[in-house]
Amino acid sequence: MAAKDQRPITEEITVAGSDLVDKVKGLIQQGSVRRLVVRRPTGESLLEIPLNVGLGVAGALTLMAPVLAALGAMAALVAQFRIEIERDPDAPKVLPKAGKGDQPPD
């Protein structure tokens, strides 16, 4: 089956307001997340964050800084959140970090 025909994997987790920003940062760093939807426990959508799988983690976190600040403000007001996570089925769950052995020879 071609990658275009595969549906994204969706899961939902519940996090405390104090852990919201750290959890979102961790999900962005995983690299396989296409989209995050932050919801109240009632199901009302507060924020949708589309992510590009090809975007580097450092670049994503830099571009997401204002969004993460807004999440921090919301976390102070609401005790619990639900995060809907949409993942790319073909992408690795964690991007490999470059090590000494990954560098091309001189």
Contacts in CASP RR format, 6 or more apart in sequence:
PFRMAT RR
TARGET T0000
AUTHOR 0000-0000-0000
METHOD contacts of the structure
MODEL  1
MAAKDQRPITEEITVAGSDLVDKVKGLIQQGSVRRLVVRRPTGESLLEIP
LNVGLGVAGALTLMAPVLAALGAMAALVAQFRIEIERDPDAPKVLPKAGK
GDQPPD
3 89 0 8 1.000
3 90 0 8 1.000
6 89 0 8 1.000
6 90 0 8 1.000
7 89 0 8 1.000
8 34 0 8 1.000
8 35 0 8 1.000
8 86 0 8 1.000
8 87 0 8 1.000
8 88 0 8 1.000
8 89 0 8 1.000
9 86 0 8 1.000
9 87 0 8 1.000
9 88 0 8 1.000
9 89 0 8 1.000
10 84 0 8 1.000
10 85 0 8 1.000
10 86 0 8 1.000
10 87 0 8 1.000
11 84 0 8 1.000
11 85 0 8 1.000
11 87 0 8 1.000
12 82 0 8 1.000
12 83 0 8 1.000
12 84 0 8 1.000
12 85 0 8 1.000
13 23 0 8 1.000
13 82 0 8 1.000
13 83 0 8 1.000
13 85 0 8 1.000
14 41 0 8 1.000
14 80 0 8 1.000
14 81 0 8 1.000
14 82 0 8 1.000
14 83 0 8 1.000
15 23 0 8 1.000
15 80 0 8 1.000
15 81 0 8 1.000
15 82 0 8 1.000
15 83 0 8 1.000
16 79 0 8 1.000
16 80 0 8 1.000
16 81 0 8 1.000
17 75 0 8 1.000
17 78 0 8 1.000
17 79 0 8 1.000
17 80 0 8 1.000
17 81 0 8 1.000
18 75 0 8 1.000
20 38 0 8 1.000
20 71 0 8 1.000
20 72 0 8 1.000
20 74 0 8 1.000
20 75 0 8 1.000
20 81 0 8 1.000
20 83 0 8 1.000
21 68 0 8 1.000
21 71 0 8 1.000
21 72 0 8 1.000
21 75 0 8 1.000
23 83 0 8 1.000
24 36 0 8 1.000
24 38 0 8 1.000
24 49 0 8 1.000
24 68 0 8 1.000
24 71 0 8 1.000
24 83 0 8 1.000
25 61 0 8 1.000
25 68 0 8 1.000
27 33 0 8 1.000
27 36 0 8 1.000
27 83 0 8 1.000
27 85 0 8 1.000
28 36 0 8 1.000
28 51 0 8 1.000
28 57 0 8 1.000
28 60 0 8 1.000
28 61 0 8 1.000
28 64 0 8 1.000
29 57 0 8 1.000
29 61 0 8 1.000
29 94 0 8 1.000
29 95 0 8 1.000
30 93 0 8 1.000
30 94 0 8 1.000
30 95 0 8 1.000
31 51 0 8 1.000
31 53 0 8 1.000
31 57 0 8 1.000
31 91 0 8 1.000
31 92 0 8 1.000
31 93 0 8 1.000
31 94 0 8 1.000
31 95 0 8 1.000
32 53 0 8 1.000
32 87 0 8 1.000
32 88 0 8 1.000
32 91 0 8 1.000
32 92 0 8 1.000
32 93 0 8 1.000
32 94 0 8 1.000
33 51 0 8 1.000
33 53 0 8 1.000
33 85 0 8 1.000
33 86 0 8 1.000
33 87 0 8 1.000
33 88 0 8 1.000
34 50 0 8 1.000
34 51 0 8 1.000
34 53 0 8 1.000
34 86 0 8 1.000
34 87 0 8 1.000
34 88 0 8 1.000
35 48 0 8 1.000
35 49 0 8 1.000
35 50 0 8 1.000
35 51 0 8 1.000
35 85 0 8 1.000
35 86 0 8 1.000
36 48 0 8 1.000
36 49 0 8 1.000
36 51 0 8 1.000
36 83 0 8 1.000
36 84 0 8 1.000
36 85 0 8 1.000
36 86 0 8 1.000
37 45 0 8 1.000
37 47 0 8 1.000
37 48 0 8 1.000
37 49 0 8 1.000
37 83 0 8 1.000
37 84 0 8 1.000
37 86 0 8 1.000
38 45 0 8 1.000
38 46 0 8 1.000
38 47 0 8 1.000
38 48 0 8 1.000
38 49 0 8 1.000
38 71 0 8 1.000
38 74 0 8 1.000
38 81 0 8 1.000
38 82 0 8 1.000
38 83 0 8 1.000
39 45 0 8 1.000
39 46 0 8 1.000
39 81 0 8 1.000
39 82 0 8 1.000
39 83 0 8 1.000
39 84 0 8 1.000
40 46 0 8 1.000
40 78 0 8 1.000
40 81 0 8 1.000
40 82 0 8 1.000
41 80 0 8 1.000
41 81 0 8 1.000
41 82 0 8 1.000
43 82 0 8 1.000
46 74 0 8 1.000
46 81 0 8 1.000
47 67 0 8 1.000
47 70 0 8 1.000
47 71 0 8 1.000
47 74 0 8 1.000
49 64 0 8 1.000
49 67 0 8 1.000
51 60 0 8 1.000
52 60 0 8 1.000
53 88 0 8 1.000
53 91 0 8 1.000
55 63 0 8 1.000
56 95 0 8 1.000
57 95 0 8 1.000
61 68 0 8 1.000
74 81 0 8 1.000
75 81 0 8 1.000
96 102 0 8 1.000
END
